Amino acid sequence: EMIKAMGIPFYVVPGNHDIEGYTIDTIDQTKLGLLAKAGVVTILDREHPIVVNGNQNGEEYSVAISGQEYYAHIDEGNMQDFEMQQDEADLNILAIHGYITSTPQHPDIKCTMCQDVITNADIILTGHYHRQFEWSDGQSLDIFNPGSMMRVEQTDYNKNHMPQYGILD
């Protein structure tokens, strides 16, 4: 009720803890699926991008937002995970629950380095990696991770991490 009362659309990309067995087919069996059925949130996927049209200072614009949920093989080099299904908008945003990072990780951790991403998106929003970062190729791609909103690990990082969010304007 509180979220609906805000009158702000909430778009969500399912992560590894939002689905069972790493498959989106189980979304209806989860709390996130219940919120979607109740109309509280909209689940983003790649087949049905959300397109928002607007007008700012007399100029028309469009923004497409697609989502790529977590699945077991998401960070194994498949660049199709980073493709927008439609890229005719003025701004194309991909929200993905992949382990994208700007810094090298342990060799046993599957991740995708920012500089290795091939995409037709202008902006990528990510969050599987729980540490905040911003990255840009300096030309056409920006990647943002606001960091984990909540975490129960007793690490120094998590004890001191202030939950954050990002606003794209």
PyMOL commands that place a pseudoatom at each C-alpha (Angstrom):
pseudoatom trace, name=CA, resn=GLU, resi=1, chain=A, elem=C, hetatm=0, pos=[0.000, 0.000, 0.000]
pseudoatom trace, name=CA, resn=MET, resi=2, chain=A, elem=C, hetatm=0, pos=[2.839, 2.392, 0.836]
pseudoatom trace, name=CA, resn=ILE, resi=3, chain=A, elem=C, hetatm=0, pos=[4.615, 1.789, -2.468]
pseudoatom trace, name=CA, resn=LYS, resi=4, chain=A, elem=C, hetatm=0, pos=[1.410, 2.128, -4.502]
pseudoatom trace, name=CA, resn=ALA, resi=5, chain=A, elem=C, hetatm=0, pos=[0.518, 5.329, -2.621]
pseudoatom trace, name=CA, resn=MET, resi=6, chain=A, elem=C, hetatm=0, pos=[3.723, 6.981, -3.847]
pseudoatom trace, name=CA, resn=GLY, resi=7, chain=A, elem=C, hetatm=0, pos=[2.400, 6.905, -7.392]
pseudoatom trace, name=CA, resn=ILE, resi=8, chain=A, elem=C, hetatm=0, pos=[5.862, 6.099, -8.719]
pseudoatom trace, name=CA, resn=PRO, resi=9, chain=A, elem=C, hetatm=0, pos=[6.386, 3.070, -10.954]
pseudoatom trace, name=CA, resn=PHE, resi=10, chain=A, elem=C, hetatm=0, pos=[8.809, 0.521, -9.510]
pseudoatom trace, name=CA, resn=TYR, resi=11, chain=A, elem=C, hetatm=0, pos=[10.655, -1.621, -12.042]
pseudoatom trace, name=CA, resn=VAL, resi=12, chain=A, elem=C, hetatm=0, pos=[12.486, -4.695, -10.781]
pseudoatom trace, name=CA, resn=VAL, resi=13, chain=A, elem=C, hetatm=0, pos=[14.956, -7.154, -12.288]
pseudoatom trace, name=CA, resn=PRO, resi=14, chain=A, elem=C, hetatm=0, pos=[14.846, -10.499, -10.462]
pseudoatom trace, name=CA, resn=GLY, resi=15, chain=A, elem=C, hetatm=0, pos=[18.112, -11.512, -8.844]
pseudoatom trace, name=CA, resn=ASN, resi=16, chain=A, elem=C, hetatm=0, pos=[19.455, -14.830, -7.635]
pseudoatom trace, name=CA, resn=HIS, resi=17, chain=A, elem=C, hetatm=0, pos=[17.634, -14.501, -4.279]
pseudoatom trace, name=CA, resn=ASP, resi=18, chain=A, elem=C, hetatm=0, pos=[14.336, -13.520, -5.916]
pseudoatom trace, name=CA, resn=ILE, resi=19, chain=A, elem=C, hetatm=0, pos=[13.803, -16.765, -7.840]
pseudoatom trace, name=CA, resn=GLU, resi=20, chain=A, elem=C, hetatm=0, pos=[14.115, -20.474, -7.101]
pseudoatom trace, name=CA, resn=GLY, resi=21, chain=A, elem=C, hetatm=0, pos=[16.669, -22.692, -8.820]
pseudoatom trace, name=CA, resn=TYR, resi=22, chain=A, elem=C, hetatm=0, pos=[18.069, -19.762, -10.841]
pseudoatom trace, name=CA, resn=THR, resi=23, chain=A, elem=C, hetatm=0, pos=[15.085, -19.810, -13.204]
pseudoatom trace, name=CA, resn=ILE, resi=24, chain=A, elem=C, hetatm=0, pos=[12.605, -17.031, -13.903]
pseudoatom trace, name=CA, resn=ASP, resi=25, chain=A, elem=C, hetatm=0, pos=[9.948, -19.713, -14.380]
pseudoatom trace, name=CA, resn=THR, resi=26, chain=A, elem=C, hetatm=0, pos=[9.589, -19.773, -10.574]
pseudoatom trace, name=CA, resn=ILE, resi=27, chain=A, elem=C, hetatm=0, pos=[8.808, -16.050, -10.192]
pseudoatom trace, name=CA, resn=ASP, resi=28, chain=A, elem=C, hetatm=0, pos=[5.117, -16.765, -9.504]
pseudoatom trace, name=CA, resn=GLN, resi=29, chain=A, elem=C, hetatm=0, pos=[6.159, -18.800, -6.453]
pseudoatom trace, name=CA, resn=THR, resi=30, chain=A, elem=C, hetatm=0, pos=[8.090, -15.921, -4.854]
pseudoatom trace, name=CA, resn=LYS, resi=31, chain=A, elem=C, hetatm=0, pos=[7.348, -12.775, -2.870]
pseudoatom trace, name=CA, resn=LEU, resi=32, chain=A, elem=C, hetatm=0, pos=[8.552, -10.675, -5.786]
pseudoatom trace, name=CA, resn=GLY, resi=33, chain=A, elem=C, hetatm=0, pos=[6.111, -12.495, -8.056]
pseudoatom trace, name=CA, resn=LEU, resi=34, chain=A, elem=C, hetatm=0, pos=[3.318, -11.727, -5.601]
pseudoatom trace, name=CA, resn=LEU, resi=35, chain=A, elem=C, hetatm=0, pos=[4.229, -8.027, -5.628]
pseudoatom trace, name=CA, resn=ALA, resi=36, chain=A, elem=C, hetatm=0, pos=[4.154, -8.070, -9.437]
pseudoatom trace, name=CA, resn=LYS, resi=37, chain=A, elem=C, hetatm=0, pos=[0.756, -9.799, -9.510]
pseudoatom trace, name=CA, resn=ALA, resi=38, chain=A, elem=C, hetatm=0, pos=[-0.569, -7.208, -7.058]
pseudoatom trace, name=CA, resn=GLY, resi=39, chain=A, elem=C, hetatm=0, pos=[0.598, -4.409, -9.358]
pseudoatom trace, name=CA, resn=VAL, resi=40, chain=A, elem=C, hetatm=0, pos=[3.097, -3.032, -6.839]
pseudoatom trace, name=CA, resn=VAL, resi=41, chain=A, elem=C, hetatm=0, pos=[6.139, -3.596, -9.063]
pseudoatom trace, name=CA, resn=THR, resi=42, chain=A, elem=C, hetatm=0, pos=[6.741, -4.280, -12.743]
pseudoatom trace, name=CA, resn=ILE, resi=43, chain=A, elem=C, hetatm=0, pos=[9.197, -7.034, -13.586]
pseudoatom trace, name=CA, resn=LEU, resi=44, chain=A, elem=C, hetatm=0, pos=[11.572, -5.942, -16.338]
pseudoatom trace, name=CA, resn=ASP, resi=45, chain=A, elem=C, hetatm=0, pos=[12.578, -8.391, -19.031]
pseudoatom trace, name=CA, resn=ARG, resi=46, chain=A, elem=C, hetatm=0, pos=[14.274, -8.188, -22.392]
pseudoatom trace, name=CA, resn=GLU, resi=47, chain=A, elem=C, hetatm=0, pos=[11.318, -9.256, -24.548]
pseudoatom trace, name=CA, resn=HIS, resi=48, chain=A, elem=C, hetatm=0, pos=[9.013, -6.459, -23.339]
pseudoatom trace, name=CA, resn=PRO, resi=49, chain=A, elem=C, hetatm=0, pos=[10.974, -3.228, -22.881]
pseudoatom trace, name=CA, resn=ILE, resi=50, chain=A, elem=C, hetatm=0, pos=[9.257, -0.394, -21.089]
pseudoatom trace, name=CA, resn=VAL, resi=51, chain=A, elem=C, hetatm=0, pos=[9.240, 2.673, -23.337]
pseudoatom trace, name=CA, resn=VAL, resi=52, chain=A, elem=C, hetatm=0, pos=[8.648, 6.044, -21.747]
pseudoatom trace, name=CA, resn=ASN, resi=53, chain=A, elem=C, hetatm=0, pos=[7.980, 9.046, -23.964]
pseudoatom trace, name=CA, resn=GLY, resi=54, chain=A, elem=C, hetatm=0, pos=[8.435, 12.538, -22.687]
pseudoatom trace, name=CA, resn=ASN, resi=55, chain=A, elem=C, hetatm=0, pos=[8.807, 16.149, -23.563]
pseudoatom trace, name=CA, resn=GLN, resi=56, chain=A, elem=C, hetatm=0, pos=[11.400, 18.414, -22.034]
pseudoatom trace, name=CA, resn=ASN, resi=57, chain=A, elem=C, hetatm=0, pos=[11.697, 22.046, -23.046]
pseudoatom trace, name=CA, resn=GLY, resi=58, chain=A, elem=C, hetatm=0, pos=[9.574, 21.377, -26.123]
pseudoatom trace, name=CA, resn=GLU, resi=59, chain=A, elem=C, hetatm=0, pos=[11.687, 18.447, -27.300]
pseudoatom trace, name=CA, resn=GLU, resi=60, chain=A, elem=C, hetatm=0, pos=[10.225, 14.951, -27.535]
pseudoatom trace, name=CA, resn=TYR, resi=61, chain=A, elem=C, hetatm=0, pos=[12.325, 12.050, -26.274]
pseudoatom trace, name=CA, resn=SER, resi=62, chain=A, elem=C, hetatm=0, pos=[11.945, 8.339, -25.567]
pseudoatom trace, name=CA, resn=VAL, resi=63, chain=A, elem=C, hetatm=0, pos=[13.629, 6.069, -23.049]
pseudoatom trace, name=CA, resn=ALA, resi=64, chain=A, elem=C, hetatm=0, pos=[13.613, 2.263, -23.360]
pseudoatom trace, name=CA, resn=ILE, resi=65, chain=A, elem=C, hetatm=0, pos=[14.261, 0.153, -20.281]
pseudoatom trace, name=CA, resn=SER, resi=66, chain=A, elem=C, hetatm=0, pos=[14.912, -3.586, -20.524]
pseudoatom trace, name=CA, resn=GLY, resi=67, chain=A, elem=C, hetatm=0, pos=[15.847, -6.098, -17.854]
pseudoatom trace, name=CA, resn=GLN, resi=68, chain=A, elem=C, hetatm=0, pos=[17.942, -9.247, -17.748]
pseudoatom trace, name=CA, resn=GLU, resi=69, chain=A, elem=C, hetatm=0, pos=[17.195, -11.408, -14.735]
pseudoatom trace, name=CA, resn=TYR, resi=70, chain=A, elem=C, hetatm=0, pos=[19.775, -13.574, -13.039]
pseudoatom trace, name=CA, resn=TYR, resi=71, chain=A, elem=C, hetatm=0, pos=[20.273, -17.095, -14.352]
pseudoatom trace, name=CA, resn=ALA, resi=72, chain=A, elem=C, hetatm=0, pos=[22.909, -19.733, -13.609]
pseudoatom trace, name=CA, resn=HIS, resi=73, chain=A, elem=C, hetatm=0, pos=[25.196, -18.905, -16.570]
pseudoatom trace, name=CA, resn=ILE, resi=74, chain=A, elem=C, hetatm=0, pos=[24.786, -15.137, -16.701]
pseudoatom trace, name=CA, resn=ASP, resi=75, chain=A, elem=C, hetatm=0, pos=[28.462, -14.218, -16.348]
pseudoatom trace, name=CA, resn=GLU, resi=76, chain=A, elem=C, hetatm=0, pos=[29.962, -16.711, -18.751]
pseudoatom trace, name=CA, resn=GLY, resi=77, chain=A, elem=C, hetatm=0, pos=[30.685, -14.329, -21.626]
pseudoatom trace, name=CA, resn=ASN, resi=78, chain=A, elem=C, hetatm=0, pos=[27.345, -14.391, -23.461]
pseudoatom trace, name=CA, resn=MET, resi=79, chain=A, elem=C, hetatm=0, pos=[27.095, -10.838, -24.769]
pseudoatom trace, name=CA, resn=GLN, resi=80, chain=A, elem=C, hetatm=0, pos=[23.481, -11.461, -25.826]
pseudoatom trace, name=CA, resn=ASP, resi=81, chain=A, elem=C, hetatm=0, pos=[22.682, -10.843, -22.151]
pseudoatom trace, name=CA, resn=PHE, resi=82, chain=A, elem=C, hetatm=0, pos=[23.669, -7.219, -22.743]
pseudoatom trace, name=CA, resn=GLU, resi=83, chain=A, elem=C, hetatm=0, pos=[21.666, -6.615, -25.919]
pseudoatom trace, name=CA, resn=MET, resi=84, chain=A, elem=C, hetatm=0, pos=[18.605, -4.411, -25.886]
pseudoatom trace, name=CA, resn=GLN, resi=85, chain=A, elem=C, hetatm=0, pos=[15.701, -5.932, -27.802]
pseudoatom trace, name=CA, resn=GLN, resi=86, chain=A, elem=C, hetatm=0, pos=[14.847, -2.531, -29.170]
pseudoatom trace, name=CA, resn=ASP, resi=87, chain=A, elem=C, hetatm=0, pos=[17.329, 0.289, -29.523]
pseudoatom trace, name=CA, resn=GLU, resi=88, chain=A, elem=C, hetatm=0, pos=[15.338, 2.917, -31.350]
pseudoatom trace, name=CA, resn=ALA, resi=89, chain=A, elem=C, hetatm=0, pos=[14.791, 5.080, -28.276]
pseudoatom trace, name=CA, resn=ASP, resi=90, chain=A, elem=C, hetatm=0, pos=[16.792, 8.206, -27.617]
pseudoatom trace, name=CA, resn=LEU, resi=91, chain=A, elem=C, hetatm=0, pos=[18.166, 6.574, -24.473]
pseudoatom trace, name=CA, resn=ASN, resi=92, chain=A, elem=C, hetatm=0, pos=[18.441, 2.809, -23.936]
pseudoatom trace, name=CA, resn=ILE, resi=93, chain=A, elem=C, hetatm=0, pos=[18.817, 1.499, -20.403]
pseudoatom trace, name=CA, resn=LEU, resi=94, chain=A, elem=C, hetatm=0, pos=[19.542, -2.114, -19.499]
pseudoatom trace, name=CA, resn=ALA, resi=95, chain=A, elem=C, hetatm=0, pos=[19.036, -3.248, -15.910]
pseudoatom trace, name=CA, resn=ILE, resi=96, chain=A, elem=C, hetatm=0, pos=[20.851, -6.544, -15.408]
pseudoatom trace, name=CA, resn=HIS, resi=97, chain=A, elem=C, hetatm=0, pos=[21.430, -8.752, -12.389]
pseudoatom trace, name=CA, resn=GLY, resi=98, chain=A, elem=C, hetatm=0, pos=[24.864, -9.886, -13.508]
pseudoatom trace, name=CA, resn=TYR, resi=99, chain=A, elem=C, hetatm=0, pos=[28.147, -9.704, -11.642]
pseudoatom trace, name=CA, resn=ILE, resi=100, chain=A, elem=C, hetatm=0, pos=[29.578, -6.736, -13.530]
pseudoatom trace, name=CA, resn=THR, resi=101, chain=A, elem=C, hetatm=0, pos=[32.610, -5.137, -11.966]
pseudoatom trace, name=CA, resn=SER, resi=102, chain=A, elem=C, hetatm=0, pos=[35.207, -2.503, -12.694]
pseudoatom trace, name=CA, resn=THR, resi=103, chain=A, elem=C, hetatm=0, pos=[37.919, -4.275, -10.678]
pseudoatom trace, name=CA, resn=PRO, resi=104, chain=A, elem=C, hetatm=0, pos=[39.394, -7.781, -11.040]
pseudoatom trace, name=CA, resn=GLN, resi=105, chain=A, elem=C, hetatm=0, pos=[37.884, -10.449, -8.778]
pseudoatom trace, name=CA, resn=HIS, resi=106, chain=A, elem=C, hetatm=0, pos=[39.061, -13.813, -7.492]
pseudoatom trace, name=CA, resn=PRO, resi=107, chain=A, elem=C, hetatm=0, pos=[39.651, -16.154, -10.474]
pseudoatom trace, name=CA, resn=ASP, resi=108, chain=A, elem=C, hetatm=0, pos=[36.999, -18.592, -9.196]
pseudoatom trace, name=CA, resn=ILE, resi=109, chain=A, elem=C, hetatm=0, pos=[34.269, -15.927, -9.193]
pseudoatom trace, name=CA, resn=LYS, resi=110, chain=A, elem=C, hetatm=0, pos=[32.337, -15.636, -12.453]
pseudoatom trace, name=CA, resn=CYS, resi=111, chain=A, elem=C, hetatm=0, pos=[32.054, -11.984, -13.371]
pseudoatom trace, name=CA, resn=THR, resi=112, chain=A, elem=C, hetatm=0, pos=[31.984, -9.650, -16.351]
pseudoatom trace, name=CA, resn=MET, resi=113, chain=A, elem=C, hetatm=0, pos=[34.509, -6.827, -16.501]
pseudoatom trace, name=CA, resn=CYS, resi=114, chain=A, elem=C, hetatm=0, pos=[33.026, -3.475, -17.537]
pseudoatom trace, name=CA, resn=GLN, resi=115, chain=A, elem=C, hetatm=0, pos=[35.496, -3.028, -20.388]
pseudoatom trace, name=CA, resn=ASP, resi=116, chain=A, elem=C, hetatm=0, pos=[34.486, -6.420, -21.844]
pseudoatom trace, name=CA, resn=VAL, resi=117, chain=A, elem=C, hetatm=0, pos=[30.787, -5.566, -22.168]
pseudoatom trace, name=CA, resn=ILE, resi=118, chain=A, elem=C, hetatm=0, pos=[29.473, -5.328, -25.732]
pseudoatom trace, name=CA, resn=THR, resi=119, chain=A, elem=C, hetatm=0, pos=[26.051, -3.698, -25.818]
pseudoatom trace, name=CA, resn=ASN, resi=120, chain=A, elem=C, hetatm=0, pos=[23.716, -1.412, -27.678]
pseudoatom trace, name=CA, resn=ALA, resi=121, chain=A, elem=C, hetatm=0, pos=[22.537, 0.090, -24.370]
pseudoatom trace, name=CA, resn=ASP, resi=122, chain=A, elem=C, hetatm=0, pos=[23.580, 3.600, -23.385]
pseudoatom trace, name=CA, resn=ILE, resi=123, chain=A, elem=C, hetatm=0, pos=[23.366, 2.928, -19.660]
pseudoatom trace, name=CA, resn=ILE, resi=124, chain=A, elem=C, hetatm=0, pos=[23.630, -0.322, -17.719]
pseudoatom trace, name=CA, resn=LEU, resi=125, chain=A, elem=C, hetatm=0, pos=[22.293, -0.569, -14.180]
pseudoatom trace, name=CA, resn=THR, resi=126, chain=A, elem=C, hetatm=0, pos=[23.616, -3.557, -12.267]
pseudoatom trace, name=CA, resn=GLY, resi=127, chain=A, elem=C, hetatm=0, pos=[23.670, -4.863, -8.739]
pseudoatom trace, name=CA, resn=HIS, resi=128, chain=A, elem=C, hetatm=0, pos=[24.729, -8.497, -8.272]
pseudoatom trace, name=CA, resn=TYR, resi=129, chain=A, elem=C, hetatm=0, pos=[28.148, -7.241, -7.183]
pseudoatom trace, name=CA, resn=HIS, resi=130, chain=A, elem=C, hetatm=0, pos=[27.341, -5.601, -3.846]
pseudoatom trace, name=CA, resn=ARG, resi=131, chain=A, elem=C, hetatm=0, pos=[29.919, -2.823, -3.937]
pseudoatom trace, name=CA, resn=GLN, resi=132, chain=A, elem=C, hetatm=0, pos=[29.091, 0.586, -5.343]
pseudoatom trace, name=CA, resn=PHE, resi=133, chain=A, elem=C, hetatm=0, pos=[30.846, 1.820, -8.486]
pseudoatom trace, name=CA, resn=GLU, resi=134, chain=A, elem=C, hetatm=0, pos=[30.421, 3.952, -11.580]
pseudoatom trace, name=CA, resn=TRP, resi=135, chain=A, elem=C, hetatm=0, pos=[32.232, 3.257, -14.845]
pseudoatom trace, name=CA, resn=SER, resi=136, chain=A, elem=C, hetatm=0, pos=[32.263, 4.883, -18.263]
pseudoatom trace, name=CA, resn=ASP, resi=137, chain=A, elem=C, hetatm=0, pos=[33.971, 4.053, -21.522]
pseudoatom trace, name=CA, resn=GLY, resi=138, chain=A, elem=C, hetatm=0, pos=[34.146, 7.799, -22.118]
pseudoatom trace, name=CA, resn=GLN, resi=139, chain=A, elem=C, hetatm=0, pos=[32.083, 7.591, -25.301]
pseudoatom trace, name=CA, resn=SER, resi=140, chain=A, elem=C, hetatm=0, pos=[28.754, 5.808, -25.343]
pseudoatom trace, name=CA, resn=LEU, resi=141, chain=A, elem=C, hetatm=0, pos=[28.383, 3.527, -22.304]
pseudoatom trace, name=CA, resn=ASP, resi=142, chain=A, elem=C, hetatm=0, pos=[27.965, 4.238, -18.609]
pseudoatom trace, name=CA, resn=ILE, resi=143, chain=A, elem=C, hetatm=0, pos=[27.590, 1.500, -15.995]
pseudoatom trace, name=CA, resn=PHE, resi=144, chain=A, elem=C, hetatm=0, pos=[26.196, 2.231, -12.543]
pseudoatom trace, name=CA, resn=ASN, resi=145, chain=A, elem=C, hetatm=0, pos=[25.960, 0.065, -9.441]
pseudoatom trace, name=CA, resn=PRO, resi=146, chain=A, elem=C, hetatm=0, pos=[24.593, 1.844, -6.348]
pseudoatom trace, name=CA, resn=GLY, resi=147, chain=A, elem=C, hetatm=0, pos=[25.665, -1.060, -4.144]
pseudoatom trace, name=CA, resn=SER, resi=148, chain=A, elem=C, hetatm=0, pos=[23.604, -3.421, -2.067]
pseudoatom trace, name=CA, resn=MET, resi=149, chain=A, elem=C, hetatm=0, pos=[20.571, -1.944, -0.351]
pseudoatom trace, name=CA, resn=MET, resi=150, chain=A, elem=C, hetatm=0, pos=[20.793, -4.489, 2.460]
pseudoatom trace, name=CA, resn=ARG, resi=151, chain=A, elem=C, hetatm=0, pos=[23.209, -7.203, 3.408]
pseudoatom trace, name=CA, resn=VAL, resi=152, chain=A, elem=C, hetatm=0, pos=[23.564, -9.461, 6.423]
pseudoatom trace, name=CA, resn=GLU, resi=153, chain=A, elem=C, hetatm=0, pos=[27.271, -10.321, 6.157]
pseudoatom trace, name=CA, resn=GLN, resi=154, chain=A, elem=C, hetatm=0, pos=[29.373, -9.177, 9.083]
pseudoatom trace, name=CA, resn=THR, resi=155, chain=A, elem=C, hetatm=0, pos=[32.187, -7.729, 6.962]
pseudoatom trace, name=CA, resn=ASP, resi=156, chain=A, elem=C, hetatm=0, pos=[33.627, -4.277, 7.611]
pseudoatom trace, name=CA, resn=TYR, resi=157, chain=A, elem=C, hetatm=0, pos=[32.320, -3.130, 4.233]
pseudoatom trace, name=CA, resn=ASN, resi=158, chain=A, elem=C, hetatm=0, pos=[28.761, -4.197, 5.020]
pseudoatom trace, name=CA, resn=LYS, resi=159, chain=A, elem=C, hetatm=0, pos=[28.861, -2.835, 8.562]
pseudoatom trace, name=CA, resn=ASN, resi=160, chain=A, elem=C, hetatm=0, pos=[29.825, 0.598, 7.228]
pseudoatom trace, name=CA, resn=HIS, resi=161, chain=A, elem=C, hetatm=0, pos=[27.908, 0.604, 3.931]
pseudoatom trace, name=CA, resn=MET, resi=162, chain=A, elem=C, hetatm=0, pos=[25.153, 3.203, 3.761]
pseudoatom trace, name=CA, resn=PRO, resi=163, chain=A, elem=C, hetatm=0, pos=[22.317, 1.929, 1.518]
pseudoatom trace, name=CA, resn=GLN, resi=164, chain=A, elem=C, hetatm=0, pos=[22.048, 4.077, -1.599]
pseudoatom trace, name=CA, resn=TYR, resi=165, chain=A, elem=C, hetatm=0, pos=[20.002, 4.511, -4.702]
pseudoatom trace, name=CA, resn=GLY, resi=166, chain=A, elem=C, hetatm=0, pos=[20.486, 6.282, -7.980]
pseudoatom trace, name=CA, resn=ILE, resi=167, chain=A, elem=C, hetatm=0, pos=[18.337, 8.767, -9.833]
pseudoatom trace, name=CA, resn=LEU, resi=168, chain=A, elem=C, hetatm=0, pos=[18.723, 9.085, -13.590]
pseudoatom trace, name=CA, resn=ASP, resi=169, chain=A, elem=C, hetatm=0, pos=[17.618, 12.515, -14.719]
for i in range(1, 169): cmd.bond("trace and resi %d" % i, "trace and resi %d" % (i + 1))
show_as sticks, trace
zoom trace
